[in-house]
Amino acid sequence: MEYAESLLTEYFELSEELKTRANEIQTNLIDELFSLEEEICFEFSLPATEKNRGLFRMIGNGETRSEYTKRALCILSTERTRYFYKPGSNFWDAVKAA
């Protein structure tokens, strides 16, 4: 989980840097953000779809780095649980099938 926190912290800092340089074209920063998004999704075993990337893209005005990281970790953990939860089947059915 520490690695995921460090990725989210880096994402937050790059996003803030991109905001301050809004008038300049910063393709290298944008590429770094996209690669971080993919790595964050991978760390939570989620496909890097637009929906999953949107889970942690929004940074609220005045939100601190620690607040953002806590909120994003919670949202991503919940989404990972939803992604792997299969209603109607339980662990023992899967064990019997194997």
C-alpha positions in Angstrom: 0.0 0.0 0.0 3.0 2.3 0.6 3.9 2.1 -3.1 0.4 3.0 -4.1 0.6 6.0 -1.7 3.8 7.1 -3.2 2.3 6.9 -6.7 -0.7 8.9 -5.7 1.6 11.5 -4.1 3.6 11.8 -7.2 0.4 12.1 -9.3 -0.8 14.9 -7.0 2.5 16.8 -7.3 2.6 16.5 -11.1 -1.0 17.6 -11.4 -0.2 20.7 -9.3 2.8 21.4 -11.4 0.7 21.1 -14.5 -1.8 23.6 -13.1 0.9 26.2 -12.5 2.1 25.9 -16.0 -1.3 25.9 -17.6 -0.3 28.2 -20.5 2.7 26.2 -21.5 2.4 23.0 -23.5 3.8 20.4 -21.2 3.5 17.1 -23.2 6.2 15.4 -21.1 4.2 16.1 -17.9 1.0 14.8 -19.5 2.8 11.7 -20.6 4.2 11.2 -17.1 0.6 11.6 -15.7 -0.7 9.0 -18.1 2.0 6.5 -17.2 1.3 7.1 -13.5 -2.4 6.5 -14.1 -1.6 3.2 -15.7 0.7 2.2 -12.9 -1.8 3.1 -10.2 -4.5 1.1 -11.9 -2.1 -1.8 -12.2 -1.2 -1.6 -8.5 -4.9 -2.0 -7.7 -5.3 -4.8 -10.2 -7.8 -2.7 -12.2 -7.8 -2.3 -16.0 -6.5 1.2 -17.0 -9.8 2.3 -18.5 -11.1 5.9 -18.6 -13.5 5.1 -15.8 -10.9 3.7 -13.5 -8.5 6.5 -14.3 -11.2 9.0 -13.4 -11.5 7.6 -9.9 -8.4 9.5 -8.8 -8.0 12.2 -11.4 -10.2 14.8 -9.6 -8.3 16.8 -7.1 -10.5 19.2 -5.1 -9.6 22.9 -4.7 -7.7 23.4 -1.5 -7.3 19.6 -1.0 -4.0 18.7 0.6 -1.8 16.0 -0.6 -2.6 13.7 2.4 -6.3 14.3 2.1 -6.1 13.5 -1.7 -4.1 10.3 -1.0 -6.4 9.0 1.7 -9.5 9.7 -0.4 -8.0 8.1 -3.6 -6.8 5.0 -1.7 -10.3 4.5 -0.3 -12.0 4.9 -3.6 -9.5 2.6 -5.4 -9.8 -0.1 -2.8 -13.6 0.0 -3.0 -13.5 -0.2 -6.8 -11.1 -3.1 -6.7 -13.5 -5.0 -4.4 -16.4 -4.2 -6.8 -14.3 -5.4 -9.8 -13.5 -8.7 -8.3 -16.8 -9.4 -6.5 -18.9 -11.9 -8.3 -22.5 -12.0 -6.9 -24.1 -15.4 -6.8 -20.8 -17.4 -6.4 -18.9 -18.1 -3.3 -15.5 -19.4 -2.4 -16.6 -23.0 -1.9 -18.1 -23.2 -5.3 -14.9 -22.1 -6.8 -12.9 -24.7 -4.8 -15.3 -27.5 -5.8 -14.9 -26.6 -9.4 -11.1 -26.8 -9.2 
